[in-house]
Amino acid sequence: MPNYSSNRVLVPEAKRGLNQFKAEIATELGLSNYESMDKGNLTSRQNGSVGGEMVKRMIEAYERNL
């Protein structure tokens, strides 16, 4: 199945770090092996909670560094 996502990593060198961050967040949320699992079998809430938590933590880190 082709990937038609419009999401793009603006800094390609950051992709590995973002994937690691995503896996860490997913594990904390109880979704172990998130990177290797079929995301289509997860609910929208489960998938969205990973991205939402990532954004929340990135904003918190940015605000701490202001």
URZIDA-V212003 format. One record per helix or strand of 2 or more residues. SS is the DSSP state (helix for helix, strand for strand). FROM is the first residue (numbers start at 1). TO is the last residue. Records with the same first field share a line. If there is no record, write none. Layout:
SS->FROM-TO  FROM-TO
This chain:
helix->12-28  39-41  44-64
